Amino acid sequence: MTASRPLAALPPSNIAEPVLADVSKALRAAAAKEERGARPISRSIDLLRQADLLTDDGASDPARAARALMQVGAANLGVGRLFEGHVNALHLVRLYGTKVQKARVDRRIAEGALLGVWGADGAVPVTLDATGKHLQGGKCFASGLGTVTHALVTVDSGPEVRLALVDVTDAARSDLSAWDMQGMRATASGTYDFTGLSTAQVEWIGNPGDYLKEPHFVGGVWRIAALQAGATAGLLDGAAADLRMAGRMDAEAQKARLMSVLIQGWAGMALVERAADAAADRRIAQDDIVATSIAARLFTEEVGLDAIRAVEQSIGLRHFDTGSETGRMARDLAVYLRQAARDAFLQRAAQTALGEDGRIWGVFG
Ligand SMILES: Cc1cc2nc3c(=O)[nH]c(=O)nc-3n(C[C@H](O)[C@H](O)[C@H](O)COP(=O)(O)OP(=O)(O)OC[C@H]3O[C@@H](n4cnc5c(N)ncnc54)[C@H](O)[C@@H]3O)c2cc1C
């Protein structure tokens, strides 16, 4: 099944950057093979590199970065996940790295590097060992095993957390079997063991605690929201194409069901763009930036869930065939929507907007 027109479900804005239109088409065509392991995801990353998308950390025009993430997420969420990790890592290096480190990372990217941010600790968290000369512990859900070349790894936790830039190409330290999920299989997000790695092989980026500084930490979850919103649009687009081919898209019930969710999707995209813009606007209070980014993440999560339900009802049982395009997109989206600590995030946004000194207008005021 292929969409008869490109990205019909994206909103009527200038979201479709010309450079991304061709890339999106290729990414969409590759996604099923990547899920099956029949094509390495690195080839899709090469397409992003050739389109010059890996040199931008999104800081100069965050809304444009959000649109790029949405568009890549709509076409191929697995690739979008690796793209998002790279953009996030590059942003952190440019925020907290020294001049020399920034130049070195730029040079590595030009030579083919892909970055990632690996924060989720495995059974043994990553810390320095007793001698202070080696790392110990490992990371789980480490996206891009075998594709990410350099990861920003969190060492220790809490206010003393540090960012270590590490070459993560040692296959002997990776365990792909730890990622046996129903969706997002192409991202190869397994475990990586850092135990025994000499600190001589680590580049420390910034100072302890920098990683948690706002508005860049939670205030940056609009990037996740962008992928969620884009993947939701991509799923609805795929469903509409499928229904058109089956001669079922003209039914009033189908239009009403899918359009209602798409309208929510457009609202989510607008919120993502607003959150992205606000994150770079120094006139806005940090708490408001954070609350808006959280709102974008949680709203697009809900819309993603609604879209999955609507597509199941619209396509019917064929959606659950293992070879179904919409089935694959929904699997990927359902897994990706499971991001950390959703309820705590909701509480935090509520405290800002509705608490003692509540500011319900937030970044919209
Ligand atoms: C495709 C994919 C790729 C990823 N890649 C990376 C990566 O490259 N690097 C990386 O670091 N991470 C990565 N992650 C992991 C991500 O950072 C999160 O760790 C992960 O998504 C956590 O999801 P969760 O639903 O288990 O979250 P949880 O935070 O465990 O939430 C699950 C539920 O438990 C609730 N909950 C959480 N804490 C508590 C508590 N204390 N008490 C009561 N309830 C609680 C939550 O509100 C929620 O309802 C990836 C995730 C996905 C899906």
The ligand as a Tripos MOL2 file, in Angstrom:
@<TRIPOS>MOLECULE
LIG
   53    58     1     0     0
SMALL
NO_CHARGES

@<TRIPOS>ATOM
      1 C1         11.5720    3.5950   20.9940 C.3       1 LIG1
      2 C2         12.2010    4.0930   22.2260 C.ar      1 LIG1
      3 C3         13.5400    4.4710   22.1940 C.ar      1 LIG1
      4 C4         14.1760    4.9160   23.3480 C.ar      1 LIG1
      5 N1         15.4790    5.2800   23.2780 N.ar      1 LIG1
      6 C5         16.0990    5.7500   24.3700 C.ar      1 LIG1
      7 C6         17.4560    6.1760   24.3340 C.ar      1 LIG1
      8 O1         18.0990    6.1570   23.2870 O.2       1 LIG1
      9 N2         18.0460    6.6210   25.4600 N.ar      1 LIG1
     10 C7         17.3540    6.6560   26.6330 C.ar      1 LIG1
     11 O2         17.9030    7.0630   27.6190 O.2       1 LIG1
     12 N3         16.0760    6.2350   26.7130 N.ar      1 LIG1
     13 C8         15.4350    5.8040   25.6070 C.ar      1 LIG1
     14 N4         14.1350    5.3910   25.7060 N.ar      1 LIG1
     15 C9         13.5540    5.2040   27.0230 C.3       1 LIG1
     16 C10        12.8820    6.4270   27.5790 C.3       1 LIG1
     17 O3         13.8200    7.3910   27.8920 O.3       1 LIG1
     18 C11        12.1220    6.0050   28.8560 C.3       1 LIG1
     19 O4         13.0230    5.4660   29.7610 O.3       1 LIG1
     20 C12        11.0730    4.9860   28.6000 C.3       1 LIG1
     21 O5         10.3550    5.3270   27.4650 O.3       1 LIG1
     22 C13        10.2150    4.8870   29.8470 C.3       1 LIG1
     23 O6          8.9050    4.5280   29.5430 O.3       1 LIG1
     24 P1          7.9240    3.9460   30.6210 P.3       1 LIG1
     25 O7          6.5410    4.0330   30.0260 O.co2     1 LIG1
     26 O8          8.3990    2.6320   31.0810 O.co2     1 LIG1
     27 O9          8.0510    5.0610   31.7380 O.3       1 LIG1
     28 P2          7.8420    5.0690   33.3000 P.3       1 LIG1
     29 O10         8.4090    6.3600   33.7680 O.co2     1 LIG1
     30 O11         8.3030    3.8240   33.9870 O.co2     1 LIG1
     31 O12         6.2770    5.1570   33.3590 O.3       1 LIG1
     32 C14         5.3900    4.0570   33.3150 C.3       1 LIG1
     33 C15         4.1950    4.4000   34.1800 C.3       1 LIG1
     34 O13         4.6150    4.4150   35.5580 O.3       1 LIG1
     35 C16         4.3390    5.6790   36.1460 C.3       1 LIG1
     36 N5          5.3850    5.9530   37.1240 N.ar      1 LIG1
     37 C17         6.6570    6.3060   36.8830 C.ar      1 LIG1
     38 N6          7.3240    6.4710   38.0480 N.ar      1 LIG1
     39 C18         6.4420    6.1920   39.0340 C.ar      1 LIG1
     40 C19         6.5100    6.1910   40.4460 C.ar      1 LIG1
     41 N7          7.6430    6.4790   41.0860 N.pl3     1 LIG1
     42 N8          5.4040    5.8760   41.1360 N.ar      1 LIG1
     43 C20         4.2460    5.5570   40.5020 C.ar      1 LIG1
     44 N9          4.1100    5.5490   39.1590 N.ar      1 LIG1
     45 C21         5.1980    5.8610   38.4390 C.ar      1 LIG1
     46 C22         4.3080    6.6350   35.0010 C.3       1 LIG1
     47 O14         3.6460    7.8340   35.2950 O.3       1 LIG1
     48 C23         3.6130    5.8070   33.9360 C.3       1 LIG1
     49 O15         2.2410    5.7910   34.1590 O.3       1 LIG1
     50 C24        13.4580    4.9740   24.5590 C.ar      1 LIG1
     51 C25        12.1050    4.6270   24.5930 C.ar      1 LIG1
     52 C26        11.4630    4.2000   23.4490 C.ar      1 LIG1
     53 C27        10.0030    3.8540   23.4980 C.3       1 LIG1
@<TRIPOS>BOND
     1     1     2 1
     2     2     3 ar
     3     2    52 ar
     4     3     4 ar
     5     4     5 ar
     6     4    50 ar
     7     5     6 ar
     8     6     7 ar
     9     6    13 1
    10     7     8 2
    11     7     9 ar
    12     9    10 ar
    13    10    11 2
    14    10    12 ar
    15    12    13 ar
    16    13    14 ar
    17    14    15 1
    18    14    50 ar
    19    15    16 1
    20    16    17 1
    21    16    18 1
    22    18    19 1
    23    18    20 1
    24    20    21 1
    25    20    22 1
    26    22    23 1
    27    23    24 1
    28    24    25 2
    29    24    26 1
    30    24    27 1
    31    27    28 1
    32    28    29 2
    33    28    30 1
    34    28    31 1
    35    31    32 1
    36    32    33 1
    37    33    34 1
    38    33    48 1
    39    34    35 1
    40    35    36 1
    41    35    46 1
    42    36    37 ar
    43    36    45 ar
    44    37    38 ar
    45    38    39 ar
    46    39    40 ar
    47    39    45 ar
    48    40    41 1
    49    40    42 ar
    50    42    43 ar
    51    43    44 ar
    52    44    45 ar
    53    46    47 1
    54    46    48 1
    55    48    49 1
    56    50    51 ar
    57    51    52 ar
    58    52    53 1
@<TRIPOS>SUBSTRUCTURE
     1 LIG1         1 GROUP 0 **** ****
